[in-house]
Amino acid sequence: MTLISSVLLHFAALLLGALGAMTAGWSGALCFALEGIMLSGGLAGAMTSHLPWALSLLTAGAAGTVCALMLGLAVCRGANPLFGGVAMNGFMAALSMIIARLAGGISYSRKTYQLLIGGENVTVFLPAALLLLLAMWLLIFHTRWGLRLRLCGRNGEAAWKAGVRLGGMRILAWAVCGFLGGIGGLAAMISLGGGWRMEWGVGGMGYAALAALLLGHWRPFRVMLSAALFALAAAGAEAAAAAGLAVPEGVFRLLPFLLALIVLALVGKKDGAPEETAKAERLE
Amino acid sequence: MRKNKVRSFLGALLRAVFCLALALLIGLIGLTAIAFYQLQSGGNSAGLADAVNLAMEGGFLPLCLGGFEAGWSAELTAAAPVILTALAAALAWQAGLYNLGLAGQYALGAAAAIEGAAWGLPWFACLLLAAAAGAAGGVIPGLLKARFQAHEALTTVLMNWICLYGVQALLQGLNRGMGLLPDLGILIPVIAAGAALLCWGLLRYTVPGFEIRVLGDSETMARYAGMRPGKIMVFVMALSGVLAGIGGALAFISGELRAVPNLNLALTGPGLHGLAAAVLAGGNPLGAVPTGLVISHLARGAAQMNAAVFPQECGEWILALTLLLGSLLLFWGKGKREGGMKK
């Protein structure tokens, strides 16, 4: 895979994940299980990769939705989103390994997702991610439904008193988060090489997507830019790791996370999170 | 007053037990499903009863009882790292901080101990090295939180990946340290129990402990009382890292660690176990000891499952489920304020 298609694939994966978390976030739910959601989507999509790509993407999205709803329903009942998220990540990691073993190994074909533009394989995920970005931007910021969603995220009590079904909105947001994350997870899975164990999740891309979300201040187009930044870092790290230099490859692979750490330090608290989501994180 | 304390203790105990029981029940159902699938694909036309049988004999019973086979000393020794990581999580939680980077700090500690052993250092020097390494792993997110208000949940997780990739890179094939240290025997669980007692004493009877608890109640209150939340955060995260690092070192010293820490720990493994034990204990350091014992017992039992039928990750799956249920049930209906410990 050339560097450009690698970058674009990582970009699509991170963007989709971040979009999902953004939707959930605007409704006031903190989606920390993104790694697990992406993994479940990746597994489901990989297992159906012999089908046409649209079906495979839908399956991935559906699996992600199921996974997200498992946590979402718990969180809406008052579960701790951070512990629950970590639990869900471990849950999906173990479950994916179990399913992979029972199925005798997962083999998927990358050709299903091939999309050639100008000779470069940009994969179907890129247009999918960009279209979904546009869709989420319009939906969340330019429709009445989106307005209600954001109200849920800014002030849950006000939403409830205004007659908005708070619980329903949040669960729907979790479902959307799962759908987008599932597709993103499939993209992430495709970007990982062979020999990748499901136990390792999607290589931390779920968390990198969260970092991209924070850097993008929870606004769709800025999230797109920060996803691009992290995608460059991730793809660059992989290329460097594969280049067979004298430095062990793990050193390269940790650089994107180091970048994310530095980015988080710069962003700090003023990341423009909706009030309820910020509260969920601090649990005040 | 005393009646209330007994009540709340019993309530917490009941919740933890219920949570475990529910997780085991769901786990049994899952094991049955796997057994059913395996039997079907093996070509036998097996019924549900056979699947349940297989699940019980090959999976559930080894899971619950397998830990007892090697005897109590093995149980206690294996429990020590889990107890320490649970202490790390619980201590941070008391300050209202989420140290989700247990796996990374554990790996750093283990790596430091491995390197120390390879250089021929005595065991307590290895432990000190591990403590320092774990502290480094914990203090960085702590500083980022104190200085830049970066959310420690995400920073600790990112540190996880950084540490795991780093350890995997630096210790590639350097298993030379393994097995060079003497068998400390009973000292290992004693260290873990001692750490639990120290944490409890710290929180309850010392000034820094009080500051930690106040910070956990409300950062605003801490500031109003003249405390410096930043200092407390850095201290707590460093201490948390120290505990997890020592846990990793003890895992190596006791021989529990069978391979160099690598990405396997990222989502499952000791990090998850420590969190699960801490959540079940409601963030109470003393409670982390029995819950750590139970979780480690289950993890060891999981290794005894019939490997032909049940993939080895079944145990991790059930433990992750325990954490999931714990994060739900321990906060059930009370809203986010009152679940478990004050946050």
HADDOCK unambig.tbl for C-alpha pairs under 7 A between the chains (distance, minus, plus):
assign (segid A and resid 74 and name CA) (segid B and resid 328 and name CA) 6.08 0.50 0.50
assign (segid A and resid 77 and name CA) (segid B and resid 332 and name CA) 6.82 0.50 0.50
assign (segid A and resid 77 and name CA) (segid B and resid 333 and name CA) 6.69 0.50 0.50
assign (segid A and resid 78 and name CA) (segid B and resid 328 and name CA) 6.71 0.50 0.50
assign (segid A and resid 78 and name CA) (segid B and resid 331 and name CA) 6.03 0.50 0.50
assign (segid A and resid 78 and name CA) (segid B and resid 332 and name CA) 5.85 0.50 0.50
assign (segid A and resid 78 and name CA) (segid B and resid 333 and name CA) 6.19 0.50 0.50
assign (segid A and resid 78 and name CA) (segid B and resid 335 and name CA) 5.51 0.50 0.50
assign (segid A and resid 78 and name CA) (segid B and resid 336 and name CA) 6.25 0.50 0.50
assign (segid A and resid 79 and name CA) (segid B and resid 327 and name CA) 5.38 0.50 0.50
assign (segid A and resid 79 and name CA) (segid B and resid 328 and name CA) 4.06 0.50 0.50
assign (segid A and resid 79 and name CA) (segid B and resid 331 and name CA) 5.61 0.50 0.50
assign (segid A and resid 79 and name CA) (segid B and resid 332 and name CA) 6.65 0.50 0.50
assign (segid A and resid 80 and name CA) (segid B and resid 327 and name CA) 5.33 0.50 0.50
assign (segid A and resid 80 and name CA) (segid B and resid 328 and name CA) 6.53 0.50 0.50
assign (segid A and resid 80 and name CA) (segid B and resid 331 and name CA) 6.96 0.50 0.50
assign (segid A and resid 83 and name CA) (segid B and resid 327 and name CA) 5.87 0.50 0.50
assign (segid A and resid 84 and name CA) (segid B and resid 324 and name CA) 5.09 0.50 0.50
assign (segid A and resid 84 and name CA) (segid B and resid 327 and name CA) 5.53 0.50 0.50
assign (segid A and resid 87 and name CA) (segid B and resid 320 and name CA) 5.10 0.50 0.50
assign (segid A and resid 87 and name CA) (segid B and resid 321 and name CA) 6.79 0.50 0.50
assign (segid A and resid 87 and name CA) (segid B and resid 323 and name CA) 5.47 0.50 0.50
assign (segid A and resid 87 and name CA) (segid B and resid 324 and name CA) 5.01 0.50 0.50
assign (segid A and resid 88 and name CA) (segid B and resid 324 and name CA) 6.61 0.50 0.50
assign (segid A and resid 89 and name CA) (segid B and resid 267 and name CA) 6.22 0.50 0.50
assign (segid A and resid 90 and name CA) (segid B and resid 267 and name CA) 4.85 0.50 0.50
assign (segid A and resid 90 and name CA) (segid B and resid 268 and name CA) 5.02 0.50 0.50
assign (segid A and resid 90 and name CA) (segid B and resid 320 and name CA) 5.56 0.50 0.50
assign (segid A and resid 91 and name CA) (segid B and resid 317 and name CA) 5.24 0.50 0.50
assign (segid A and resid 91 and name CA) (segid B and resid 320 and name CA) 4.96 0.50 0.50
assign (segid A and resid 91 and name CA) (segid B and resid 321 and name CA) 6.29 0.50 0.50
assign (segid A and resid 93 and name CA) (segid B and resid 267 and name CA) 6.69 0.50 0.50
assign (segid A and resid 94 and name CA) (segid B and resid 313 and name CA) 5.38 0.50 0.50
assign (segid A and resid 94 and name CA) (segid B and resid 314 and name CA) 6.90 0.50 0.50
assign (segid A and resid 94 and name CA) (segid B and resid 316 and name CA) 6.01 0.50 0.50
assign (segid A and resid 94 and name CA) (segid B and resid 317 and name CA) 5.03 0.50 0.50
assign (segid A and resid 95 and name CA) (segid B and resid 317 and name CA) 6.19 0.50 0.50
assign (segid A and resid 97 and name CA) (segid B and resid 313 and name CA) 6.68 0.50 0.50
assign (segid A and resid 98 and name CA) (segid B and resid 311 and name CA) 5.75 0.50 0.50
assign (segid A and resid 98 and name CA) (segid B and resid 313 and name CA) 6.12 0.50 0.50
assign (segid A and resid 98 and name CA) (segid B and resid 314 and name CA) 6.90 0.50 0.50
assign (segid A and resid 101 and name CA) (segid B and resid 311 and name CA) 6.68 0.50 0.50
assign (segid A and resid 199 and name CA) (segid B and resid 264 and name CA) 6.12 0.50 0.50
assign (segid A and resid 200 and name CA) (segid B and resid 263 and name CA) 5.90 0.50 0.50
assign (segid A and resid 200 and name CA) (segid B and resid 264 and name CA) 5.85 0.50 0.50
assign (segid A and resid 200 and name CA) (segid B and resid 266 and name CA) 6.29 0.50 0.50
assign (segid A and resid 200 and name CA) (segid B and resid 267 and name CA) 6.65 0.50 0.50
assign (segid A and resid 248 and name CA) (segid B and resid 169 and name CA) 5.41 0.50 0.50
assign (segid A and resid 249 and name CA) (segid B and resid 169 and name CA) 6.54 0.50 0.50
assign (segid A and resid 250 and name CA) (segid B and resid 165 and name CA) 4.84 0.50 0.50
assign (segid A and resid 250 and name CA) (segid B and resid 166 and name CA) 5.78 0.50 0.50
assign (segid A and resid 250 and name CA) (segid B and resid 168 and name CA) 6.46 0.50 0.50
assign (segid A and resid 250 and name CA) (segid B and resid 169 and name CA) 4.63 0.50 0.50
assign (segid A and resid 251 and name CA) (segid B and resid 165 and name CA) 6.69 0.50 0.50
assign (segid A and resid 251 and name CA) (segid B and resid 166 and name CA) 5.81 0.50 0.50
assign (segid A and resid 251 and name CA) (segid B and resid 169 and name CA) 6.27 0.50 0.50
assign (segid A and resid 253 and name CA) (segid B and resid 165 and name CA) 6.74 0.50 0.50
assign (segid A and resid 254 and name CA) (segid B and resid 161 and name CA) 6.82 0.50 0.50
assign (segid A and resid 254 and name CA) (segid B and resid 162 and name CA) 4.87 0.50 0.50
assign (segid A and resid 254 and name CA) (segid B and resid 165 and name CA) 5.82 0.50 0.50
assign (segid A and resid 254 and name CA) (segid B and resid 166 and name CA) 6.84 0.50 0.50
assign (segid A and resid 257 and name CA) (segid B and resid 158 and name CA) 5.82 0.50 0.50
assign (segid A and resid 257 and name CA) (segid B and resid 162 and name CA) 6.24 0.50 0.50
assign (segid A and resid 258 and name CA) (segid B and resid 162 and name CA) 6.86 0.50 0.50
assign (segid A and resid 261 and name CA) (segid B and resid 155 and name CA) 6.12 0.50 0.50
assign (segid A and resid 261 and name CA) (segid B and resid 158 and name CA) 6.66 0.50 0.50
assign (segid A and resid 264 and name CA) (segid B and resid 150 and name CA) 5.83 0.50 0.50
assign (segid A and resid 265 and name CA) (segid B and resid 144 and name CA) 5.87 0.50 0.50
assign (segid A and resid 265 and name CA) (segid B and resid 148 and name CA) 5.56 0.50 0.50
assign (segid A and resid 265 and name CA) (segid B and resid 150 and name CA) 5.46 0.50 0.50
assign (segid A and resid 268 and name CA) (segid B and resid 148 and name CA) 5.03 0.50 0.50
assign (segid A and resid 268 and name CA) (segid B and resid 149 and name CA) 4.89 0.50 0.50
assign (segid A and resid 268 and name CA) (segid B and resid 150 and name CA) 4.30 0.50 0.50
assign (segid A and resid 269 and name CA) (segid B and resid 149 and name CA) 5.30 0.50 0.50
assign (segid A and resid 269 and name CA) (segid B and resid 150 and name CA) 5.98 0.50 0.50
assign (segid A and resid 283 and name CA) (segid B and resid 336 and name CA) 6.33 0.50 0.50
assign (segid A and resid 283 and name CA) (segid B and resid 343 and name CA) 6.54 0.50 0.50
assign (segid A and resid 284 and name CA) (segid B and resid 337 and name CA) 6.83 0.50 0.50
